[in-house]
Structures are given as structure tokens and as C-alpha cells.
Amino acid sequence: MSTPIRFHLDESMPTGVAYGLRKRDRDCTISKEVSLVSATDQEQLAYATLDKRVLISRDQDFLVLASQSNDHAGIIHWRQKTHFGQLVKDIDALTIDKAAEDLAGQVYFL
């Protein structure tokens, strides 16, 4: 049985992305909701990894962390080349037919 994909957005992400994902019935947390405001990148990634959530960020520091270890639930890096509404659609398209296990240890650029 496949595990549904869950997401965590760090502070760099617009809350509208979380709203859009939730509107599509996606499980999504933001830093403020889980007491990670002003947390380090390592703390954000540790939370997402422990809670088996794909981290979504536009912070390039996560790319450095991902290059050091693939022990995470997945990272989606938003390159900010599209409006965040399009990002939500792109995340949905990327993950609609996948399970959490498919994204583990991977980095995606949207």
C-alpha cells in the first residue's frame, strides 16, 4: 500500500501555496503552525524528514543540504519562475500519481 504524499512549506514560501494545496485535499504544514518560525534550515529539514513530509522551499540552502545526504522525504525547490498558483498546479501534476516513497531522497525543481 502506498503512502500519501504530505508537504511542509518553510518560511520562504507564500502561505497561498499551502492554501492551494489544501484546497486540493493535500496534507500540508507551514512553519508557523508547527513552531518552526526562525528555525534553521537543518531544523526545517529534520522536521519534514521525521514527519515524512516533502519540503517545499525557494531557499537554495536546501539544495546544499540535499547534496550532502539523500536521507529526506523529498525536496521541491521553487525557482520562482512562475506565479505560486502555477506552482500549486505543478506540484499537483508532479505528485498526483506518486506515493511518498517515490519522492524520498529526490530533489525536484519547479
N, CA, C and O atoms as a DFTB+ gen file, in Angstrom:
440 C
 N C O
     1  1       0.841      -1.188       0.000
     2  2       0.000       0.000       0.000
     3  2       0.881       1.245       0.000
     4  3       1.829       1.340       0.780
     5  1       0.573       2.186      -0.864
     6  2       1.397       3.386      -0.969
     7  2       0.957       4.438       0.054
     8  3      -0.209       4.524       0.438
     9  1       1.932       5.221       0.470
    10  2       1.701       6.265       1.459
    11  2       1.403       7.581       0.753
    12  3       2.131       7.957      -0.167
    13  1       0.347       8.294       1.160
    14  2       0.054       9.597       0.537
    15  2       1.188      10.590       0.786
    16  3       1.850      10.553       1.823
    17  1       1.392      11.458      -0.166
    18  2       2.427      12.481      -0.044
    19  2       1.905      13.620       0.827
    20  3       0.800      14.128       0.639
    21  1       2.742      13.997       1.783
    22  2       2.428      15.128       2.665
    23  2       3.527      16.166       2.470
    24  3       4.654      15.826       2.110
    25  1       3.199      17.415       2.708
    26  2       4.121      18.509       2.420
    27  2       4.376      19.384       3.640
    28  3       3.556      19.473       4.554
    29  1       5.544      20.029       3.625
    30  2       5.866      21.070       4.611
    31  2       6.491      22.240       3.859
    32  3       7.427      22.062       3.079
    33  1       5.963      23.440       4.102
    34  2       6.498      24.653       3.488
    35  2       7.293      25.432       4.531
    36  3       6.807      25.697       5.631
    37  1       8.515      25.791       4.171
    38  2       9.304      26.603       5.090
    39  2       8.845      28.058       5.000
    40  3       7.946      28.391       4.227
    41  1       9.467      28.904       5.791
    42  2       9.055      30.315       5.883
    43  2       9.218      31.099       4.591
    44  3       8.582      32.139       4.421
    45  1      10.053      30.624       3.680
    46  2      10.287      31.370       2.447
    47  2       9.111      31.275       1.471
    48  3       9.048      32.017       0.491
    49  1       8.192      30.367       1.744
    50  2       7.090      30.119       0.810
    51  2       5.852      30.939       1.148
    52  3       5.513      31.106       2.319
    53  1       5.177      31.450       0.120
    54  2       3.916      32.160       0.348
    55  2       2.859      31.210       0.931
    56  3       2.744      30.064       0.497
    57  1       2.104      31.682       1.898
    58  2       1.077      30.831       2.504
    59  2      -0.004      30.451       1.495
    60  3      -0.738      29.486       1.708
    61  1      -0.108      31.198       0.403
    62  2      -1.057      30.858      -0.647
    63  2      -0.782      29.495      -1.262
    64  3      -1.700      28.849      -1.769
    65  1       0.465      29.049      -1.224
    66  2       0.803      27.721      -1.736
    67  2       0.159      26.662      -0.834
    68  3      -0.423      25.694      -1.322
    69  1       0.266      26.853       0.465
    70  2      -0.368      25.913       1.398
    71  2      -1.881      25.915       1.202
    72  3      -2.512      24.858       1.186
    73  1      -2.450      27.085       1.055
    74  2      -3.893      27.189       0.824
    75  2      -4.287      26.425      -0.442
    76  3      -5.270      25.684      -0.442
    77  1      -3.529      26.603      -1.505
    78  2      -3.819      25.930      -2.770
    79  2      -3.703      24.421      -2.669
    80  3      -4.520      23.691      -3.230
    81  1      -2.681      23.950      -1.950
    82  2      -2.522      22.507      -1.779
    83  2      -3.659      21.934      -0.932
    84  3      -4.198      20.869      -1.231
    85  1      -4.006      22.649       0.113
    86  2      -5.101      22.186       0.979
    87  2      -6.437      22.189       0.236
    88  3      -7.283      21.327       0.475
    89  1      -6.623      23.138      -0.646
    90  2      -7.842      23.187      -1.449
    91  2      -7.944      21.933      -2.328
    92  3      -9.038      21.519      -2.712
    93  1      -6.801      21.346      -2.635
    94  2      -6.748      20.109      -3.419
    95  2      -6.674      18.873      -2.516
    96  3      -6.297      17.785      -2.951
    97  1      -7.041      19.073      -1.254
    98  2      -7.051      17.995      -0.253
    99  2      -5.684      17.390       0.010
   100  3      -5.569      16.193       0.274
   101  1      -4.654      18.212      -0.062
   102  2      -3.296      17.758       0.246
   103  2      -2.949      18.137       1.683
   104  3      -3.262      19.239       2.134
   105  1      -2.312      17.232       2.388
   106  2      -1.863      17.451       3.758
   107  2      -0.620      18.335       3.707
   108  3       0.385      17.963       3.101
   109  1      -0.686      19.487       4.335
   110  2       0.377      20.473       4.211
   111  2       0.527      21.254       5.509
   112  3      -0.463      21.727       6.068
   113  1       1.759      21.392       5.991
   114  2       2.030      22.242       7.148
   115  2       2.884      23.428       6.701
   116  3       3.553      23.381       5.670
   117  1       2.842      24.479       7.494
   118  2       3.730      25.625       7.300
   119  2       4.492      25.839       8.612
   120  3       4.051      25.402       9.676
   121  1       5.610      26.501       8.523
   122  2       6.486      26.679       9.682
   123  2       5.761      27.252      10.892
   124  3       5.968      26.790      12.014
   125  1       4.924      28.240      10.678
   126  2       4.224      28.895      11.788
   127  2       3.346      27.916      12.564
   128  3       3.237      28.012      13.786
   129  1       2.728      26.985      11.865
   130  2       1.808      26.037      12.507
   131  2       2.518      24.981      13.354
   132  3       1.922      24.409      14.267
   133  1       3.776      24.730      13.053
   134  2       4.500      23.673      13.759
   135  2       5.677      24.233      14.568
   136  3       6.656      23.535      14.829
   137  1       5.561      25.498      14.955
   138  2       6.548      26.175      15.813
   139  2       7.961      26.145      15.246
   140  3       8.925      25.913      15.976
   141  1       8.081      26.381      13.934
   142  2       9.399      26.431      13.308
   143  2       9.729      27.812      12.734
   144  3      10.595      27.933      11.867
   145  1       9.047      28.842      13.212
   146  2       9.378      30.200      12.772
   147  2      10.796      30.510      13.251
   148  3      11.121      30.306      14.420
   149  1      11.617      30.993      12.361
   150  2      13.034      31.314      12.610
   151  2      13.894      30.077      12.855
   152  3      15.024      30.204      13.327
   153  1      13.390      28.899      12.549
   154  2      14.199      27.683      12.687
   155  2      15.268      27.661      11.602
   156  3      15.113      28.283      10.552
   157  1      16.344      26.945      11.863
   158  2      17.401      26.809      10.861
   159  2      16.919      25.901       9.733
   160  3      15.922      25.192       9.871
   161  1      17.630      25.934       8.638
   162  2      17.302      25.050       7.519
   163  2      17.411      23.588       7.946
   164  3      16.592      22.759       7.552
   165  1      18.413      23.279       8.743
   166  2      18.581      21.914       9.230
   167  2      17.385      21.482      10.075
   168  3      16.938      20.339       9.977
   169  1      16.862      22.389      10.903
   170  2      15.692      22.069      11.729
   171  2      14.443      21.881      10.870
   172  3      13.636      20.987      11.124
   173  1      14.289      22.725       9.859
   174  2      13.146      22.585       8.950
   175  2      13.197      21.220       8.253
   176  3      12.197      20.505       8.194
   177  1      14.363      20.875       7.733
   178  2      14.504      19.615       7.013
   179  2      14.358      18.423       7.965
   180  3      13.781      17.401       7.593
   181  1      14.870      18.549       9.168
   182  2      14.728      17.468      10.155
   183  2      13.258      17.228      10.486
   184  3      12.815      16.083      10.572
   185  1      12.502      18.315      10.673
   186  2      11.067      18.159      10.931
   187  2      10.384      17.446       9.764
   188  3       9.644      16.482       9.962
   189  1      10.637      17.927       8.558
   190  2       9.998      17.340       7.382
   191  2      10.380      15.869       7.232
   192  3       9.539      15.035       6.898
   193  1      11.630      15.561       7.476
   194  2      12.097      14.177       7.350
   195  2      11.446      13.292       8.406
   196  3      10.933      12.218       8.089
   197  1      11.465      13.734       9.647
   198  2      10.895      12.948      10.740
   199  2       9.394      12.716      10.549
   200  3       8.880      11.640      10.853
   201  1       8.699      13.741      10.040
   202  2       7.251      13.642       9.845
   203  2       6.901      13.128       8.438
   204  3       5.735      13.112       8.045
   205  1       7.921      12.713       7.697
   206  2       7.740      12.153       6.345
   207  2       6.973      13.115       5.432
   208  3       5.980      12.747       4.805
   209  1       7.459      14.343       5.377
   210  2       6.862      15.377       4.541
   211  2       7.864      15.869       3.503
   212  3       9.040      16.064       3.810
   213  1       7.403      16.063       2.300
   214  2       8.224      16.659       1.256
   215  2       8.357      18.142       1.579
   216  3       7.356      18.838       1.749
   217  1       9.585      18.620       1.662
   218  2       9.838      20.023       1.977
   219  2       9.737      20.852       0.708
   220  3      10.319      20.500      -0.319
   221  1       9.001      21.950       0.778
   222  2       8.885      22.873      -0.353
   223  2       9.492      24.200       0.076
   224  3       9.124      24.762       1.107
   225  1      10.425      24.691      -0.730
   226  2      11.126      25.921      -0.380
   227  2      11.653      26.608      -1.634
   228  3      11.766      25.991      -2.693
   229  1      11.968      27.875      -1.502
   230  2      12.692      28.566      -2.565
   231  2      14.103      28.904      -2.101
   232  3      14.860      29.572      -2.804
   233  1      14.442      28.434      -0.912
   234  2      15.749      28.659      -0.293
   235  2      16.773      27.681      -0.875
   236  3      16.626      26.467      -0.734
   237  1      17.791      28.203      -1.517
   238  2      18.799      27.353      -2.163
   239  2      19.666      26.586      -1.169
   240  3      20.348      25.635      -1.552
   241  1      19.650      26.985       0.092
   242  2      20.436      26.260       1.088
   243  2      19.990      24.805       1.209
   244  3      20.787      23.941       1.573
   245  1      18.730      24.532       0.909
   246  2      18.251      23.150       0.972
   247  2      18.881      22.286      -0.123
   248  3      18.996      21.070       0.025
   249  1      19.281      22.918      -1.205
   250  2      19.962      22.173      -2.267
   251  2      21.332      21.711      -1.783
   252  3      21.783      20.619      -2.127
   253  1      21.984      22.538      -0.991
   254  2      23.280      22.159      -0.406
   255  2      23.074      20.996       0.564
   256  3      23.823      20.019       0.534
   257  1      22.057      21.103       1.423
   258  2      21.776      20.023       2.364
   259  2      21.450      18.726       1.627
   260  3      21.886      17.649       2.033
   261  1      20.690      18.832       0.558
   262  2      20.312      17.645      -0.222
   263  2      21.531      17.019      -0.888
   264  3      21.577      15.804      -1.080
   265  1      22.518      17.836      -1.241
   266  2      23.725      17.289      -1.866
   267  2      24.591      16.543      -0.856
   268  3      25.447      15.744      -1.235
   269  1      24.368      16.805       0.420
   270  2      25.146      16.154       1.473
   271  2      24.522      14.843       1.937
   272  3      25.209      13.975       2.474
   273  1      23.212      14.707       1.725
   274  2      22.527      13.489       2.150
   275  2      21.185      13.379       1.438
   276  3      20.494      14.378       1.240
   277  1      20.827      12.175       1.059
   278  2      19.510      11.977       0.456
   279  2      18.544      11.349       1.463
   280  3      17.531      10.761       1.084
   281  1      18.870      11.480       2.734
   282  2      18.028      10.969       3.813
   283  2      16.970      12.014       4.175
   284  3      17.029      12.646       5.230
   285  1      16.012      12.174       3.277
   286  2      14.902      13.096       3.498
   287  2      13.706      12.582       2.701
   288  3      13.844      11.686       1.868
   289  1      12.548      13.149       2.960
   290  2      11.309      12.682       2.314
   291  2      11.117      13.273       0.922
   292  3      10.138      12.962       0.242
   293  1      12.034      14.110       0.503
   294  2      11.948      14.775      -0.787
   295  2      11.969      16.278      -0.616
   296  3      11.539      16.807       0.409
   297  1      12.469      16.954      -1.621
   298  2      12.539      18.423      -1.607
   299  2      12.037      18.936      -2.950
   300  3      12.449      18.458      -4.007
   301  1      11.153      19.901      -2.890
   302  2      10.727      20.618      -4.092
   303  2      11.269      22.029      -3.967
   304  3      10.939      22.761      -3.033
   305  1      12.107      22.397      -4.925
   306  2      12.687      23.745      -4.931
   307  2      11.942      24.597      -5.954
   308  3      11.919      24.292      -7.147
   309  1      11.340      25.660      -5.462
   310  2      10.604      26.579      -6.333
   311  2      11.581      27.622      -6.858
   312  3      12.159      28.386      -6.084
   313  1      11.763      27.653      -8.159
   314  2      12.702      28.587      -8.778
   315  2      12.094      29.961      -9.016
   316  3      12.762      30.850      -9.543
   317  1      10.840      30.142      -8.634
   318  2      10.138      31.426      -8.711
   319  2       9.995      31.945     -10.133
   320  3       9.912      33.154     -10.348
   321  1       9.968      31.048     -11.094
   322  2       9.794      31.481     -12.482
   323  2       8.324      31.522     -12.870
   324  3       7.967      31.970     -13.960
   325  1       7.477      31.048     -11.962
   326  2       6.035      31.071     -12.190
   327  2       5.349      31.638     -10.964
   328  3       5.934      31.697      -9.882
   329  1       4.108      32.053     -11.136
   330  2       3.285      32.512     -10.025
   331  2       3.025      31.333      -9.096
   332  3       3.015      30.188      -9.548
   333  1       2.816      31.589      -7.810
   334  2       2.650      30.467      -6.889
   335  2       1.400      29.649      -7.177
   336  3       1.335      28.479      -6.800
   337  1       0.407      30.235      -7.835
   338  2      -0.763      29.456      -8.249
   339  2      -0.377      28.385      -9.253
   340  3      -0.894      27.269      -9.208
   341  1       0.531      28.722     -10.161
   342  2       1.035      27.732     -11.118
   343  2       1.882      26.692     -10.404
   344  3       1.865      25.516     -10.769
   345  1       2.619      27.120      -9.390
   346  2       3.413      26.176      -8.608
   347  2       2.522      25.106      -7.999
   348  3       2.866      23.924      -8.039
   349  1       1.395      25.493      -7.442
   350  2       0.463      24.525      -6.849
   351  2       0.019      23.516      -7.913
   352  3      -0.017      22.313      -7.653
   353  1      -0.313      24.002      -9.095
   354  2      -0.710      23.102     -10.189
   355  2       0.436      22.174     -10.572
   356  3       0.221      20.991     -10.832
   357  1       1.655      22.712     -10.606
   358  2       2.815      21.907     -10.971
   359  2       3.112      20.834      -9.913
   360  3       3.467      19.706     -10.255
   361  1       2.966      21.183      -8.640
   362  2       3.159      20.210      -7.557
   363  2       2.118      19.111      -7.677
   364  3       2.430      17.927      -7.551
   365  1       0.884      19.512      -7.921
   366  2      -0.192      18.540      -8.072
   367  2       0.094      17.597      -9.242
   368  3      -0.073      16.384      -9.117
   369  1       0.521      18.148     -10.369
   370  2       0.815      17.331     -11.548
   371  2       1.993      16.385     -11.283
   372  3       1.971      15.232     -11.712
   373  1       3.007      16.866     -10.584
   374  2       4.191      16.057     -10.284
   375  2       3.859      14.894      -9.367
   376  3       4.412      13.804      -9.519
   377  1       2.969      15.115      -8.423
   378  2       2.767      14.134      -7.355
   379  2       1.465      13.350      -7.437
   380  3       1.264      12.434      -6.640
   381  1       0.584      13.672      -8.357
   382  2      -0.748      13.075      -8.379
   383  2      -0.722      11.548      -8.477
   384  3      -1.545      10.888      -7.844
   385  1       0.183      10.982      -9.237
   386  2       0.238       9.533      -9.418
   387  2       1.407       8.893      -8.686
   388  3       1.816       7.780      -9.015
   389  1       1.943       9.591      -7.699
   390  2       3.089       9.082      -6.966
   391  2       2.726       8.841      -5.504
   392  3       1.751       9.387      -4.987
   393  1       3.526       8.021      -4.862
   394  2       3.420       7.787      -3.423
   395  2       4.600       8.480      -2.744
   396  3       5.576       8.847      -3.398
   397  1       4.499       8.651      -1.445
   398  2       5.569       9.304      -0.694
   399  2       6.916       8.614      -0.941
   400  3       7.954       9.271      -1.017
   401  1       6.887       7.303      -1.064
   402  2       8.121       6.547      -1.275
   403  2       8.819       6.931      -2.583
   404  3      10.041       6.832      -2.686
   405  1       8.057       7.360      -3.563
   406  2       8.623       7.746      -4.860
   407  2       9.440       9.032      -4.783
   408  3      10.361       9.226      -5.576
   409  1       9.114       9.908      -3.840
   410  2       9.786      11.197      -3.746
   411  2      10.948      11.188      -2.748
   412  3      11.784      12.092      -2.764
   413  1      11.002      10.187      -1.894
   414  2      12.030      10.137      -0.844
   415  2      13.424      10.233      -1.448
   416  3      13.769       9.515      -2.385
   417  1      14.214      11.144      -0.883
   418  2      15.597      11.330      -1.308
   419  2      15.790      12.082      -2.607
   420  3      16.923      12.268      -3.051
   421  1      14.702      12.519      -3.224
   422  2      14.757      13.202      -4.528
   423  2      14.631      14.714      -4.353
   424  3      14.072      15.196      -3.368
   425  1      15.161      15.447      -5.327
   426  2      15.007      16.903      -5.395
   427  2      14.356      17.230      -6.720
   428  3      14.792      16.757      -7.770
   429  1      13.318      18.035      -6.675
   430  2      12.585      18.459      -7.870
   431  2      12.644      19.968      -7.972
   432  3      12.542      20.678      -6.972
   433  1      12.811      20.446      -9.193
   434  2      12.879      21.884      -9.458
   435  2      11.627      22.302     -10.213
   436  3      11.378      21.815     -11.316
   437  1      10.844      23.190      -9.636
   438  2       9.624      23.686     -10.279
   439  2       9.671      25.211     -10.356
   440  3       8.737      25.832     -10.864
